[in-house]
Amino acid sequence: MRRTSWLLLIVLAGCSDSADGTGGASIVGGRGEGAAAASVGGAPGVGGAVASGGAATGGDAGEGGGGYPASEVDCHPREVSSAHGAYFRKVSSGASAELQTIHAVGVLPRVVIDTARWFSTQDPALFHQNGPLDRPSLYLGGRGGGTEVDAGLTWDRVYHTDGRPTWTDDLESGSDGGDLSRRFVETANGDVESVLGAHRPEGLTGLIEDFAFRPYWRAAGVWANPPVGSAQNVYFYPEQGFRMQVRTAGPDQLELTINDDEGLGKHFSTTFAAPGWNRGGAQSFKRVHAIDQFTVIDGARVGLESADLDVLPTATRVEMARWTEVRVLGAQGAELTWLDCDAPAVVGSDALFQASYDEIFLLWEQTPLGGETSVIAPFSP
């Protein structure tokens, strides 16, 4: 089911007391990034215009800046991390050898992309990097045996089943949202048509690269996605319900599972190497949603953390990301804890967050089950 309408949410809030080379978004918690030669500019067909509906630009927590409902006070204690270069909202468990699994239920956020922050190259080997320099993500993970793990969904290019990259006419979110009539490909003769076969006489004019949430996993610095064109390469869309789990699957092994929560039959699962996990030592789990950022240095696309840079202003927003529940389990699925208000929120070391965290991360519906609805609304340029 789709999220409750934005208008209804405002009314309710006012009445209450909140490794195939085709990925590469910089991810909080052991992130890394390879450089890519190219130039930066406005998105194709939209003249570099910033997406409509600017982000929140100030105001204390609770004032409802940027047109959003008044934010709740963050119920989580806070810890400051050395990680920086991404707008991330992270909540983490304590560390214990008993912890074996993290399981979450939620709703993917609506995405608004700043099309003025765009990367474009004509190098075919680097086409997978074309698109927004801001990449939303929502994922689970943790740390065990000295290995940091991130595994979940990241904003990535949509590829047709035959491997061709796709385009969309949704210039606000940059995603067709699962509507195949708004997903376009180039044909062998240079024409452009929807994947349903409808010819588009304007060609690529007025289109931008098509994106959606795509599975990924990362451990010990190794990034991976499901192969393009494979049955495993499934996409999830904004405002879609999901179930996500990361569990130990043997010594040095973790399993990631993602299902839709709307009866659509979407399913993804993979087991991957995670050196040091499930070796009897203490391990912790986390849930994160973020806007991961890149910049362009000397024509190369570089992750901000790799460049040792703090976050940049952007009009990109992640709206109404919802964690309905987040459970941490032990052996045989025994329920050990929830990532509730006792679990710390980990804040990046970016100077902006020390002064303005509560103006950027707006929170509602915080619950004892680890639930939380939030908006990430960076300051606009």
CORPEKA-V23103 format. One line per field, one symbol per residue. phi: phi as a letter, one per 20 degrees, with the letter a starting at -180 (. if undefined). psi: psi as a letter, one per 30 degrees, with the letter a starting at -180 (. if undefined). Layout:
BEGIN
phi: ???
psi: ???
END
This chain:
BEGIN
phi: .ffggfffffffffedf..dnddoffdfnnebbefbfrcdaffgncmmffgfngfgcqnfgnemfmnefgffffeefccedffbnbecdcccefdbfffcbccccacfffdcdeffdcdbcdfgfdgfefpfedcfbbbdqqcblndeccbrccfbfedffenffdcbeeeeemcfmneffddcceefenfcbffenffdffmefndcgecbecfbbbblmdebcffgneffeecdcgmefbccbccfcpgmcccdcccfdcmemfbcbbdbfbgnfldnefbccbcbcbdecccdclndfcffffeldffdfbefcddlfcefbcddddflmffdadeefeefeedfeggfffdcgfeedecblfcfenfadbddcffff
psi: kllkleeeeeeeeffl..hggfbgkkkkihllkklkkalkalkkfgggkkklillkgaklkffhlggllkklkkfklkkklfklgkjkjkkkllkkffkfkkkkkakklkkkkjffikkklgjffgeffkakfkjllkllaakkggkkkkkbkljlkkklfgfkllllgjfefgkfggjffgkllklfgflkllffgkkjffbfkgllkkllkkkllkkhgjkklkkkflffilkllkgkklkkkklkglkgklkkkkllgggfgkkkklklkikfkhgflkllllkkkljkkllkjhfkkkkeeeghllllklgkkjkhkjjekjkklakggkjelliaffkkkkklgkeeeffgeffejkklhklfgglkklkjilkl.
END
